[in-house]
Amino acid sequence: MKVWLPRDAAAKALGAEAVAAALEAEAARRGVALELVRTGSRGMVWLEPLAEVEIDGARHAVGPMTAADVPALFDGAAAHPKALGPVEALDWMRAQTRLTFARCGVIDPLSLSDYAAHGGLAGLRRALGMAPAEIVAEVTESGLRGRGGAGFPTGLKWKTVLEAEAPQKYIVCNADEGDSGTFADRMLMEGDPFTLIEGMAIAGLGVGATRGYVYLRSEYPDAIEVMEAAVRLAREAGLLGESVLGSGRAFDMEIRAGAGAYVCGEETSLLNSLEGKRGIVRAKPPLPAIEGLFGRPTVVNNVLSLATVPVIFEKGAAFYADFGLGRSRGTIPLQIAGNVARGGLFETAFGMPLGRIVEEIAGGTASGRPVKAVQVGGPLGAYMVPAQFDTPFGYEEVDGAGGLVGHAGLTVFDDGADMLEMARFAMEFCAVESCGKCTPCRIGAVRGVETLERVRAGDAAAVGLLEDLCETMSAGSLCALGGFAPFPVTSALKHFPEEFGAAREAAE
Amino acid sequence: MALDTTETRHARLEAILDAHAGREGPLLPILHDVQAAFGCVPAETIPRIADRLNLTRAEVHGVVSFYHDFRDEPAGRVVVKICRAEACKAVGSDALAAAAEARCGVAMGGTAPGGAVTLEPVYCLGLCACGPAAMVDGEILGRMDAARLDAALTERGA
């Protein structure tokens, strides 16, 4: 019997290892030959651990599994009390356009043959036949923008590095996914690591870089383990090394673990950290594309940006650019989190209204209570409210509504959420994680916590002071940490003034 | 347990430094390995690391003290990390953290007297669709509550 079961961290956190052990034990007890394939996750976290069994050529889902559900699986998956039918026919799967995550949850993450059988390496083979400028032009034409949060056109960044002259250039993958409410990078690296490796190799060929680094946060031990194993396998198979797939062109890479500093998700801070320094933000210019890692021209791209490159080369820039809305081309892997009935990863073309994501796809709150607010884009993103639910999910559209797409995480809160506390937490987090280089962030965040505590205590003058402070931080901080930390604060204040008390009315 | 004399500690440090010789930007990987070997980055290792990398002691200390991961003394026998970030707060991690503090007899960020448990905040484990999330001795746990945390600690004799 062949069973697929995720080894994704979320599946493990919900008991996948106990299910795997029970499968092995039950197979031994029955004398059945078991082929257990540990995959990534399909992204339906509320159904994890989700087992899959093949029936008449289709993979059928059974879940959420516990060890106690295992024996019945051997009596026939179709009749299992937790049988859900063919995976691909589930609403959550059918409603998606999975390009970046096409293989995640499907293949054995560490099988290169499985990877190649599902379209892997086709993009790299095509890129090997192209000149560097053609590779960069293909990415530009796809309309791909940085998925880490800033939304900067990826092709433009690559072009700058291609045109920079230097004895050594680098590809750096930002896998320091510290934003709460986001986990797409983790899922991709655990579920389809060769996609990231392939994307980085194409980037290297495109800009003339022969070395790459993945800066991966230490809070993701499973992702580190899978990525390190995948790099070893890729090197053994000649996908990485002196001659990529026998082309005579070199590209190699390694995985570097972070050390628990949120600010290292900021690209210049990340570069300092990779160099072995304190993760202090650098002033720009110079751009990392001109003077990046060790002062050399460097492409710094998010995991999802690089992992989307292979499908662009496999299917063509026009295919990818055909999806989307306005200047937001292609697909975006949404991460639906917090207090939601159906949380997980949902990849779709840009443009889906926020309300449809929250109410229809995610099914509202887990608590069954009304949705109060959705924080879009991580800890530095604004709180958006049901009155804004017709906002289409695109960079310019969300920005126009006072929000931030960021890394496309959506954290849902029910009506029990204390927005003053969430605002205070945003400032506290900024104070804990500030690198300390610029004053508005280093001092401002501390003063922000104090001021919000005064608001809590009913101080009438404090709200006006808070608004001034937020403006100073937004305008005066060196990077997005201090610059965007006021977003959740001012949006909470705007939408829920009553929670900031009589103090606000008195101040006005 | 192997004898941990000054000589063996010295040899272990040299072996780590040798293993990273010639790498680009080796300091963070070295510090991770030192902490894995000694349970922390002991103060006495800093001058030697600095010497080998041609850095000042202040520069190495500056790096060690910048990152939350690096400790200057070993943690308790069991390390409990509880996610305190937004997605977990949306599903009750504040209550979980309070329960953990009561169960362990120590405030967040501290080590219980006797060294049984170290309790730490963590800002996101990437388990945002199945929070509140925690990590107990490296094992990741989703949808945690006070009872499951108690069971995980009891299982580890803490």
Interface residues (C-beta under 8 A of the other chain):
Chain A: A9 A10 K12 A13 L14 V45 W46 E48 E177 G178 D179 S180 G181 T182 F183 D185 R186 S218 E219 Y220 P221 D222 R256 A257 G258 A259 G260 A261 Y262 S273 L274 E275 G276 K277 R278 G279 I280 F294 Q335 I336 A337 G338 N339 V340 G343 G344 A366 Q375 P379 G409 T411 V412 F413 D414 A417 M422 F425 F429 V432 E433
Chain B: E24 G25 P26 L27 L28 P29 L31 H32 L53 E59 G62 V63 F66 Y67 H68 D69 F70 C83 A85 E86 A87 C88 K89 A90 V91 V122 Y123 C124 L125 G126 L127 C128 A129 C130 G131 A133 G138 I140 L141 G142 R143
